[in-house]
């Protein structure tokens, strides 16, 4: 998205987060430390609302465990962000090919 799309603009335009505000989350099942979860979660930064599905960095992490969590959460979020930036043009190429049809090079 263009740089003018800040967190709030993206949140307001997102069909995924629109469904979350209505209590409809995509199906997701996983187990952590023997505890089952059926709700997905999203690593975020900035000004997202404090929803159960949103995990943001602890801004003033006090203590070793909280500092470790904050560091790992931020690293994971940045990793996802870098991967999305890498794949975005490739996904766009496929979208363009699907929308415009696949043509032979040089009009052949």
N, CA, C and O atoms as CSV, one atom per row, in Angstrom:
chain,resi,resn,atom,element,x,y,z
A,1,UNK,N,N,0.844,-1.179,0.000
A,1,UNK,CA,C,0.000,0.000,0.000
A,1,UNK,C,C,0.885,1.237,0.000
A,1,UNK,O,O,2.003,1.204,0.515
A,2,UNK,N,N,0.397,2.310,-0.566
A,2,UNK,CA,C,1.177,3.538,-0.572
A,2,UNK,C,C,1.496,3.998,0.844
A,2,UNK,O,O,0.809,3.630,1.797
A,3,UNK,N,N,2.552,4.812,0.973
A,3,UNK,CA,C,2.999,5.276,2.275
A,3,UNK,C,C,1.960,6.047,3.057
A,3,UNK,O,O,2.044,6.128,4.282
A,4,UNK,N,N,0.967,6.622,2.363
A,4,UNK,CA,C,-0.049,7.408,3.065
A,4,UNK,C,C,-1.026,6.537,3.840
A,4,UNK,O,O,-1.846,7.047,4.604
A,5,UNK,N,N,-0.941,5.235,3.648
A,5,UNK,CA,C,-1.828,4.327,4.381
A,5,UNK,C,C,-1.197,4.001,5.731
A,5,UNK,O,O,-0.369,3.096,5.833
A,6,UNK,N,N,-1.587,4.732,6.753
A,6,UNK,CA,C,-1.084,4.440,8.086
A,6,UNK,C,C,-1.905,3.315,8.710
A,6,UNK,O,O,-2.829,2.786,8.091
A,7,UNK,N,N,-1.557,2.961,9.932
A,7,UNK,CA,C,-2.207,1.828,10.593
A,7,UNK,C,C,-3.724,1.952,10.648
A,7,UNK,O,O,-4.435,0.981,10.385
A,8,UNK,N,N,-4.224,3.129,10.984
A,8,UNK,CA,C,-5.674,3.318,11.111
A,8,UNK,C,C,-6.362,3.193,9.756
A,8,UNK,O,O,-7.416,2.565,9.664
A,9,UNK,N,N,-5.786,3.781,8.694
A,9,UNK,CA,C,-6.381,3.662,7.359
A,9,UNK,C,C,-6.450,2.202,6.923
A,9,UNK,O,O,-7.464,1.754,6.387
A,10,UNK,N,N,-5.380,1.475,7.152
A,10,UNK,CA,C,-5.355,0.059,6.779
A,10,UNK,C,C,-6.395,-0.708,7.587
A,10,UNK,O,O,-7.125,-1.536,7.042
A,11,UNK,N,N,-6.459,-0.433,8.874
A,11,UNK,CA,C,-7.420,-1.109,9.748
A,11,UNK,C,C,-8.850,-0.853,9.302
A,11,UNK,O,O,-9.664,-1.776,9.276
A,12,UNK,N,N,-9.166,0.386,8.953
A,12,UNK,CA,C,-10.526,0.733,8.545
A,12,UNK,C,C,-10.898,0.128,7.197
A,12,UNK,O,O,-12.077,-0.120,6.945
A,13,UNK,N,N,-9.923,-0.116,6.327
A,13,UNK,CA,C,-10.198,-0.654,4.991
A,13,UNK,C,C,-10.087,-2.177,4.919
A,13,UNK,O,O,-10.417,-2.773,3.893
A,14,UNK,N,N,-9.636,-2.796,5.975
A,14,UNK,CA,C,-9.344,-4.223,5.954
A,14,UNK,C,C,-10.601,-5.067,6.146
A,14,UNK,O,O,-11.268,-4.949,7.174
A,15,UNK,N,N,-10.939,-5.925,5.163
A,15,UNK,CA,C,-12.074,-6.832,5.345
A,15,UNK,C,C,-11.827,-7.808,6.502
A,15,UNK,O,O,-12.762,-8.170,7.216
A,16,UNK,N,N,-10.580,-8.232,6.687
A,16,UNK,CA,C,-10.252,-9.155,7.772
A,16,UNK,C,C,-10.566,-8.525,9.122
A,16,UNK,O,O,-11.261,-9.130,9.939
A,17,UNK,N,N,-10.065,-7.321,9.367
A,17,UNK,CA,C,-10.312,-6.683,10.655
A,17,UNK,C,C,-11.761,-6.224,10.777
A,17,UNK,O,O,-12.281,-6.114,11.887
A,18,UNK,N,N,-12.413,-5.956,9.661
A,18,UNK,CA,C,-13.844,-5.653,9.699
A,18,UNK,C,C,-14.633,-6.833,10.234
A,18,UNK,O,O,-15.554,-6.664,11.033
A,19,UNK,N,N,-14.266,-8.041,9.786
A,19,UNK,CA,C,-14.932,-9.254,10.288
A,19,UNK,C,C,-14.598,-9.489,11.762
A,19,UNK,O,O,-15.451,-9.934,12.530
A,20,UNK,N,N,-13.359,-9.192,12.155
A,20,UNK,CA,C,-12.969,-9.379,13.558
A,20,UNK,C,C,-13.789,-8.497,14.486
A,20,UNK,O,O,-14.153,-8.923,15.582
A,21,UNK,N,N,-14.084,-7.272,14.061
A,21,UNK,CA,C,-14.865,-6.368,14.910
A,21,UNK,C,C,-16.288,-6.881,15.101
A,21,UNK,O,O,-16.959,-6.522,16.068
A,22,UNK,N,N,-16.746,-7.726,14.170
A,22,UNK,CA,C,-18.085,-8.312,14.278
A,22,UNK,C,C,-18.048,-9.679,14.948
A,22,UNK,O,O,-19.071,-10.357,15.047
A,23,UNK,N,N,-16.865,-10.081,15.409
A,23,UNK,CA,C,-16.731,-11.363,16.096
A,23,UNK,C,C,-16.537,-12.546,15.178
A,23,UNK,O,O,-16.629,-13.689,15.627
A,24,UNK,N,N,-16.271,-12.310,13.901
A,24,UNK,CA,C,-16.060,-13.390,12.937
A,24,UNK,C,C,-14.584,-13.469,12.586
A,24,UNK,O,O,-14.070,-12.625,11.852
A,25,UNK,N,N,-13.905,-14.472,13.105
A,25,UNK,CA,C,-12.489,-14.661,12.812
A,25,UNK,C,C,-12.321,-15.887,11.923
A,25,UNK,O,O,-13.112,-16.827,12.009
A,26,UNK,N,N,-11.294,-15.888,11.067
A,26,UNK,CA,C,-11.031,-17.074,10.254
A,26,UNK,C,C,-10.724,-18.270,11.160
A,26,UNK,O,O,-10.189,-18.093,12.254
A,27,UNK,N,N,-11.058,-19.483,10.715
A,27,UNK,CA,C,-10.778,-20.652,11.548
A,27,UNK,C,C,-9.276,-20.814,11.770
A,27,UNK,O,O,-8.478,-20.673,10.844
A,28,UNK,N,N,-8.915,-21.108,12.994
A,28,UNK,CA,C,-7.503,-21.267,13.337
A,28,UNK,C,C,-7.425,-22.132,14.589
A,28,UNK,O,O,-8.139,-21.885,15.561
A,29,UNK,N,N,-6.572,-23.134,14.571
A,29,UNK,CA,C,-6.445,-24.009,15.734
A,29,UNK,C,C,-4.967,-24.298,15.957
A,29,UNK,O,O,-4.261,-24.697,15.030
A,30,UNK,N,N,-4.501,-24.097,17.182
A,30,UNK,CA,C,-3.125,-24.421,17.522
A,30,UNK,C,C,-3.015,-24.668,19.023
A,30,UNK,O,O,-3.898,-24.301,19.798
A,31,UNK,N,N,-1.909,-25.298,19.411
A,31,UNK,CA,C,-1.662,-25.626,20.815
A,31,UNK,C,C,-0.318,-25.029,21.219
A,31,UNK,O,O,0.684,-25.226,20.532
A,32,UNK,N,N,-0.299,-24.298,22.335
A,32,UNK,CA,C,0.929,-23.729,22.882
A,32,UNK,C,C,1.016,-24.132,24.343
A,32,UNK,O,O,0.104,-23.871,25.128
A,33,UNK,N,N,2.122,-24.772,24.702
A,33,UNK,CA,C,2.334,-25.223,26.085
A,33,UNK,C,C,1.143,-26.027,26.611
A,33,UNK,O,O,0.744,-25.875,27.765
A,34,UNK,N,N,0.582,-26.883,25.755
A,34,UNK,CA,C,-0.520,-27.739,26.162
A,34,UNK,C,C,-1.879,-27.059,26.220
A,34,UNK,O,O,-2.865,-27.698,26.587
A,35,UNK,N,N,-1.956,-25.791,25.871
A,35,UNK,CA,C,-3.228,-25.059,25.900
A,35,UNK,C,C,-3.726,-24.882,24.471
A,35,UNK,O,O,-2.993,-24.402,23.607
A,36,UNK,N,N,-4.987,-25.275,24.225
A,36,UNK,CA,C,-5.566,-25.156,22.883
A,36,UNK,C,C,-6.135,-23.765,22.654
A,36,UNK,O,O,-6.780,-23.189,23.530
A,37,UNK,N,N,-5.887,-23.236,21.463
A,37,UNK,CA,C,-6.431,-21.941,21.059
A,37,UNK,C,C,-7.210,-22.118,19.762
A,37,UNK,O,O,-6.810,-22.895,18.895
A,38,UNK,N,N,-8.318,-21.403,19.629
A,38,UNK,CA,C,-9.123,-21.446,18.411
A,38,UNK,C,C,-9.266,-20.069,17.778
A,38,UNK,O,O,-10.057,-19.887,16.852
A,39,UNK,N,N,-8.518,-19.119,18.264
A,39,UNK,CA,C,-8.555,-17.768,17.716
A,39,UNK,C,C,-7.159,-17.399,17.252
A,39,UNK,O,O,-6.185,-17.592,17.979
A,40,UNK,N,N,-7.061,-16.875,16.055
A,40,UNK,CA,C,-5.758,-16.463,15.557
A,40,UNK,C,C,-5.331,-15.164,16.230
A,40,UNK,O,O,-6.117,-14.536,16.938
A,41,UNK,N,N,-4.081,-14.767,16.005
A,41,UNK,CA,C,-3.626,-13.490,16.528
A,41,UNK,C,C,-2.684,-12.853,15.519
A,41,UNK,O,O,-2.116,-13.536,14.666
A,42,UNK,N,N,-2.526,-11.561,15.622
A,42,UNK,CA,C,-1.734,-10.784,14.676
A,42,UNK,C,C,-0.698,-9.966,15.426
A,42,UNK,O,O,-1.016,-9.298,16.409
A,43,UNK,N,N,0.549,-10.022,14.958
A,43,UNK,CA,C,1.622,-9.231,15.551
A,43,UNK,C,C,1.551,-7.831,14.969
A,43,UNK,O,O,1.598,-7.659,13.751
A,44,UNK,N,N,1.439,-6.841,15.825
A,44,UNK,CA,C,1.266,-5.467,15.350
A,44,UNK,C,C,2.188,-4.524,16.113
A,44,UNK,O,O,2.794,-4.886,17.121
A,45,UNK,N,N,2.269,-3.319,15.600
A,45,UNK,CA,C,2.933,-2.246,16.321
A,45,UNK,C,C,2.016,-1.040,16.283
A,45,UNK,O,O,0.974,-1.070,15.628
A,46,UNK,N,N,2.385,0.000,16.965
A,46,UNK,CA,C,1.653,1.253,16.832
A,46,UNK,C,C,0.361,1.317,17.602
A,46,UNK,O,O,0.308,0.973,18.783
A,47,UNK,N,N,-0.692,1.765,16.922
A,47,UNK,CA,C,-1.906,2.228,17.592
A,47,UNK,C,C,-3.113,1.316,17.399
A,47,UNK,O,O,-4.252,1.785,17.412
A,48,UNK,N,N,-2.878,0.040,17.222
A,48,UNK,CA,C,-4.005,-0.877,17.054
A,48,UNK,C,C,-4.772,-1.023,18.363
A,48,UNK,O,O,-4.189,-0.905,19.441
A,49,UNK,N,N,-6.074,-1.277,18.277
A,49,UNK,CA,C,-6.876,-1.437,19.498
A,49,UNK,C,C,-6.449,-2.674,20.295
A,49,UNK,O,O,-5.884,-3.602,19.716
A,50,UNK,N,N,-6.699,-2.709,21.585
A,50,UNK,CA,C,-6.299,-3.851,22.415
A,50,UNK,C,C,-7.279,-5.022,22.298
A,50,UNK,O,O,-7.951,-5.366,23.270
A,51,UNK,N,N,-7.361,-5.628,21.126
A,51,UNK,CA,C,-8.233,-6.780,20.912
A,51,UNK,C,C,-7.499,-8.049,21.332
A,51,UNK,O,O,-6.271,-8.069,21.416
A,52,UNK,N,N,-8.257,-9.095,21.590
A,52,UNK,CA,C,-7.656,-10.371,21.981
A,52,UNK,C,C,-6.811,-10.953,20.854
A,52,UNK,O,O,-5.874,-11.704,21.121
A,53,UNK,N,N,-7.117,-10.627,19.607
A,53,UNK,CA,C,-6.388,-11.189,18.475
A,53,UNK,C,C,-5.186,-10.349,18.067
A,53,UNK,O,O,-4.490,-10.693,17.111
A,54,UNK,N,N,-4.932,-9.258,18.774
A,54,UNK,CA,C,-3.840,-8.353,18.427
A,54,UNK,C,C,-2.781,-8.408,19.524
A,54,UNK,O,O,-3.076,-8.171,20.695
A,55,UNK,N,N,-1.541,-8.723,19.133
A,55,UNK,CA,C,-0.440,-8.783,20.090
A,55,UNK,C,C,0.576,-7.727,19.701
A,55,UNK,O,O,1.211,-7.823,18.651
A,56,UNK,N,N,0.728,-6.720,20.547
A,56,UNK,CA,C,1.714,-5.675,20.262
A,56,UNK,C,C,2.860,-5.764,21.257
A,56,UNK,O,O,2.765,-6.421,22.294
A,57,UNK,N,N,3.938,-5.089,20.911
A,57,UNK,CA,C,5.120,-5.097,21.754
A,57,UNK,C,C,4.827,-4.446,23.106
A,57,UNK,O,O,4.064,-3.483,23.187
A,58,UNK,N,N,5.429,-4.971,24.150
A,58,UNK,CA,C,5.332,-4.350,25.472
A,58,UNK,C,C,6.244,-3.130,25.440
A,58,UNK,O,O,7.461,-3.267,25.323
A,59,UNK,N,N,5.663,-1.942,25.544
A,59,UNK,CA,C,6.448,-0.718,25.355
A,59,UNK,C,C,7.491,-0.501,26.448
A,59,UNK,O,O,8.621,-0.128,26.133
A,60,UNK,N,N,7.163,-0.713,27.684
A,60,UNK,CA,C,8.117,-0.553,28.787
A,60,UNK,C,C,8.274,-1.886,29.499
A,60,UNK,O,O,7.800,-2.070,30.620
A,61,UNK,N,N,8.941,-2.804,28.834
A,61,UNK,CA,C,9.080,-4.157,29.368
A,61,UNK,C,C,9.982,-4.155,30.598
A,61,UNK,O,O,11.163,-3.819,30.516
A,62,UNK,N,N,9.412,-4.530,31.731
A,62,UNK,CA,C,10.167,-4.611,32.979
A,62,UNK,C,C,10.330,-6.080,33.334
A,62,UNK,O,O,9.351,-6.824,33.394
A,63,UNK,N,N,11.542,-6.484,33.563
A,63,UNK,CA,C,11.809,-7.874,33.900
A,63,UNK,C,C,12.329,-8.636,32.695
A,63,UNK,O,O,12.082,-8.276,31.544
A,64,UNK,N,N,13.055,-9.697,32.999
A,64,UNK,CA,C,13.702,-10.474,31.949
A,64,UNK,C,C,12.706,-11.127,30.995
A,64,UNK,O,O,12.891,-11.080,29.779
A,65,UNK,N,N,11.646,-11.739,31.539
A,65,UNK,CA,C,10.675,-12.442,30.691
A,65,UNK,C,C,9.948,-11.483,29.755
A,65,UNK,O,O,9.801,-11.760,28.564
A,66,UNK,N,N,9.494,-10.352,30.299
A,66,UNK,CA,C,8.768,-9.387,29.471
A,66,UNK,C,C,9.682,-8.751,28.432
A,66,UNK,O,O,9.265,-8.521,27.297
A,67,UNK,N,N,10.916,-8.466,28.808
A,67,UNK,CA,C,11.869,-7.892,27.851
A,67,UNK,C,C,12.163,-8.888,26.737
A,67,UNK,O,O,12.257,-8.512,25.568
A,68,UNK,N,N,12.309,-10.167,27.104
A,68,UNK,CA,C,12.554,-11.206,26.103
A,68,UNK,C,C,11.359,-11.332,25.157
A,68,UNK,O,O,11.528,-11.421,23.941
A,69,UNK,N,N,10.143,-11.339,25.730
A,69,UNK,CA,C,8.938,-11.411,24.898
A,69,UNK,C,C,8.882,-10.228,23.934
A,69,UNK,O,O,8.627,-10.409,22.744
A,70,UNK,N,N,9.118,-9.026,24.441
A,70,UNK,CA,C,9.047,-7.826,23.604
A,70,UNK,C,C,10.060,-7.893,22.472
A,70,UNK,O,O,9.752,-7.540,21.334
A,71,UNK,N,N,11.260,-8.342,22.782
A,71,UNK,CA,C,12.304,-8.443,21.761
A,71,UNK,C,C,11.928,-9.469,20.699
A,71,UNK,O,O,12.065,-9.197,19.506
A,72,UNK,N,N,11.461,-10.634,21.110
A,72,UNK,CA,C,11.106,-11.697,20.158
A,72,UNK,C,C,9.871,-11.332,19.337
A,72,UNK,O,O,9.811,-11.624,18.143
A,73,UNK,N,N,8.888,-10.697,19.971
A,73,UNK,CA,C,7.675,-10.299,19.257
A,73,UNK,C,C,8.022,-9.287,18.184
A,73,UNK,O,O,7.559,-9.403,17.049
A,74,UNK,N,N,8.824,-8.307,18.524
A,74,UNK,CA,C,9.203,-7.269,17.563
A,74,UNK,C,C,10.025,-7.864,16.424
A,74,UNK,O,O,9.839,-7.486,15.267
A,75,UNK,N,N,10.928,-8.787,16.734
A,75,UNK,CA,C,11.728,-9.441,15.701
A,75,UNK,C,C,10.838,-10.245,14.758
A,75,UNK,O,O,11.025,-10.196,13.542
A,76,UNK,N,N,9.876,-10.980,15.301
A,76,UNK,CA,C,8.968,-11.772,14.463
A,76,UNK,C,C,8.116,-10.870,13.584
A,76,UNK,O,O,7.915,-11.163,12.405
A,77,UNK,N,N,7.617,-9.778,14.144
A,77,UNK,CA,C,6.793,-8.852,13.367
A,77,UNK,C,C,7.598,-8.257,12.216
A,77,UNK,O,O,7.098,-8.145,11.097
A,78,UNK,N,N,8.845,-7.878,12.491
A,78,UNK,CA,C,9.693,-7.309,11.438
A,78,UNK,C,C,10.028,-8.348,10.374
A,78,UNK,O,O,10.100,-8.015,9.191
A,79,UNK,N,N,10.237,-9.611,10.778
A,79,UNK,CA,C,10.484,-10.679,9.808
A,79,UNK,C,C,9.305,-10.831,8.859
A,79,UNK,O,O,9.487,-10.917,7.645
A,80,UNK,N,N,8.101,-10.863,9.409
A,80,UNK,CA,C,6.901,-10.988,8.577
A,80,UNK,C,C,6.798,-9.799,7.631
A,80,UNK,O,O,6.492,-9.966,6.451
A,81,UNK,N,N,7.050,-8.617,8.141
A,81,UNK,CA,C,6.979,-7.407,7.319
A,81,UNK,C,C,7.969,-7.469,6.156
A,81,UNK,O,O,7.622,-7.116,5.029
A,82,UNK,N,N,9.208,-7.919,6.423
A,82,UNK,CA,C,10.218,-8.037,5.359
A,82,UNK,C,C,9.797,-9.062,4.314
A,82,UNK,O,O,9.952,-8.831,3.115
A,83,UNK,N,N,9.262,-10.200,4.769
A,83,UNK,CA,C,8.828,-11.231,3.820
A,83,UNK,C,C,7.684,-10.727,2.947
A,83,UNK,O,O,7.658,-10.987,1.744
A,84,UNK,N,N,6.747,-10.014,3.543
A,84,UNK,CA,C,5.637,-9.466,2.754
A,84,UNK,C,C,6.141,-8.471,1.720
A,84,UNK,O,O,5.658,-8.459,0.588
A,85,UNK,N,N,7.106,-7.638,2.094
A,85,UNK,CA,C,7.668,-6.676,1.141
A,85,UNK,C,C,8.362,-7.397,-0.008
A,85,UNK,O,O,8.308,-6.936,-1.148
A,86,UNK,N,N,9.010,-8.521,0.278
A,86,UNK,CA,C,9.676,-9.291,-0.767
A,86,UNK,C,C,8.658,-9.898,-1.732
A,86,UNK,O,O,8.839,-9.829,-2.947
A,87,UNK,N,N,7.592,-10.492,-1.197
A,87,UNK,CA,C,6.631,-11.218,-2.028
A,87,UNK,C,C,5.605,-10.324,-2.709
A,87,UNK,O,O,4.991,-10.745,-3.690
A,88,UNK,N,N,5.400,-9.111,-2.225
A,88,UNK,CA,C,4.365,-8.231,-2.773
A,88,UNK,C,C,4.474,-8.045,-4.293
A,88,UNK,O,O,3.464,-8.212,-4.978
A,89,UNK,N,N,5.645,-7.708,-4.858
A,89,UNK,CA,C,5.702,-7.536,-6.319
A,89,UNK,C,C,5.461,-8.835,-7.084
A,89,UNK,O,O,4.931,-8.820,-8.195
A,90,UNK,N,N,5.848,-9.947,-6.490
A,90,UNK,CA,C,5.626,-11.235,-7.152
A,90,UNK,C,C,4.138,-11.555,-7.173
A,90,UNK,O,O,3.614,-11.998,-8.195
A,91,UNK,N,N,3.447,-11.334,-6.043
A,91,UNK,CA,C,1.997,-11.533,-6.015
A,91,UNK,C,C,1.314,-10.605,-7.008
A,91,UNK,O,O,0.368,-11.006,-7.686
A,92,UNK,N,N,1.787,-9.369,-7.099
A,92,UNK,CA,C,1.190,-8.403,-8.021
A,92,UNK,C,C,1.358,-8.866,-9.463
A,92,UNK,O,O,0.455,-8.686,-10.281
A,93,UNK,N,N,2.504,-9.460,-9.782
A,93,UNK,CA,C,2.721,-9.996,-11.124
A,93,UNK,C,C,1.674,-11.060,-11.443
A,93,UNK,O,O,1.099,-11.049,-12.532
A,94,UNK,N,N,1.421,-11.969,-10.518
A,94,UNK,CA,C,0.405,-12.998,-10.740
A,94,UNK,C,C,-0.987,-12.391,-10.878
A,94,UNK,O,O,-1.767,-12.825,-11.727
A,95,UNK,N,N,-1.303,-11.413,-10.072
A,95,UNK,CA,C,-2.604,-10.737,-10.172
A,95,UNK,C,C,-2.741,-10.088,-11.538
A,95,UNK,O,O,-3.781,-10.207,-12.185
A,96,UNK,N,N,-1.689,-9.397,-11.982
A,96,UNK,CA,C,-1.727,-8.757,-13.300
A,96,UNK,C,C,-1.905,-9.782,-14.408
A,96,UNK,O,O,-2.673,-9.563,-15.345
A,97,UNK,N,N,-1.192,-10.905,-14.301
A,97,UNK,CA,C,-1.329,-11.951,-15.319
A,97,UNK,C,C,-2.742,-12.523,-15.334
A,97,UNK,O,O,-3.300,-12.774,-16.403
A,98,UNK,N,N,-3.316,-12.727,-14.168
A,98,UNK,CA,C,-4.679,-13.254,-14.104
A,98,UNK,C,C,-5.696,-12.254,-14.635
A,98,UNK,O,O,-6.647,-12.634,-15.318
A,99,UNK,N,N,-5.501,-10.981,-14.324
A,99,UNK,CA,C,-6.448,-9.953,-14.766
A,99,UNK,C,C,-6.327,-9.638,-16.251
A,99,UNK,O,O,-7.328,-9.353,-16.908
A,100,UNK,N,N,-5.115,-9.688,-16.781
A,100,UNK,CA,C,-4.886,-9.279,-18.166
A,100,UNK,C,C,-4.686,-10.451,-19.111
A,100,UNK,O,O,-4.564,-10.250,-20.319
A,101,UNK,N,N,-4.650,-11.633,-18.606
A,101,UNK,CA,C,-4.402,-12.793,-19.439
A,101,UNK,C,C,-2.914,-12.929,-19.705
A,101,UNK,O,O,-2.172,-11.947,-19.666
A,102,UNK,N,N,-2.494,-14.123,-19.969
A,102,UNK,CA,C,-1.083,-14.369,-20.254
A,102,UNK,C,C,-0.887,-14.232,-21.752
A,102,UNK,O,O,-1.514,-14.939,-22.540
A,103,UNK,N,N,-0.013,-13.314,-22.135
A,103,UNK,CA,C,0.265,-13.057,-23.549
A,103,UNK,C,C,1.674,-13.516,-23.877
A,103,UNK,O,O,2.561,-13.511,-23.024
A,104,UNK,N,N,1.865,-13.913,-25.127
A,104,UNK,CA,C,3.208,-14.291,-25.546
A,104,UNK,C,C,4.053,-13.028,-25.661
A,104,UNK,O,O,3.544,-11.976,-26.050
A,105,UNK,N,N,5.342,-13.120,-25.328
A,105,UNK,CA,C,6.189,-11.929,-25.411
A,105,UNK,C,C,6.297,-11.410,-26.838
A,105,UNK,O,O,6.262,-12.188,-27.791
A,106,UNK,N,N,6.426,-10.120,-26.982
A,106,UNK,CA,C,6.600,-9.432,-28.264
A,106,UNK,C,C,5.456,-9.700,-29.230
A,106,UNK,O,O,5.657,-9.711,-30.445
A,107,UNK,N,N,4.270,-9.914,-28.705
A,107,UNK,CA,C,3.081,-10.070,-29.538
A,107,UNK,C,C,3.048,-11.346,-30.344
A,107,UNK,O,O,2.226,-11.470,-31.252
A,108,UNK,N,N,3.918,-12.308,-30.044
A,108,UNK,CA,C,4.044,-13.526,-30.825
A,108,UNK,C,C,3.001,-14.476,-30.586
A,108,UNK,O,O,2.994,-15.550,-31.188
